[in-house]
Amino acid sequence: MNKVTINLKSAREYVQIIAKRLQKNSIRMVYKVLKGFNLSRNTFKKWCKKDKDHGTEELMNNKKQSCPKRSKK
C-alpha cells in the first residue's frame, strides 16, 4: 500500500471533524486517526491550544475518564 502524503492543514481539519463527531470520551480513536496521519499527540495538543473553540480542548481534558478501569470480580 502506498502511503498518502497529506497536507498538514487538511489533516488538521480532518482530525478536528473527527474529534467533533466522536464524543469527548473517544480520545483513543482520535489518537488512532493521528497515528494514521503519522502525526504525534503533541501536534494535536498544540492544535488544541490554538483552537479552544473546537471542543478538542475538552477532549484532551476528558481523556482520563475515557478508559475506565475494569472492576475485578
Summary of the structure (lengths in Angstrom):
residues: 73
radius of gyration: 13.5
end to end distance: 44.1
largest distance: 48.0
contacts: 155
relative contact order: 0.17
helix: 64%
strand: 0%
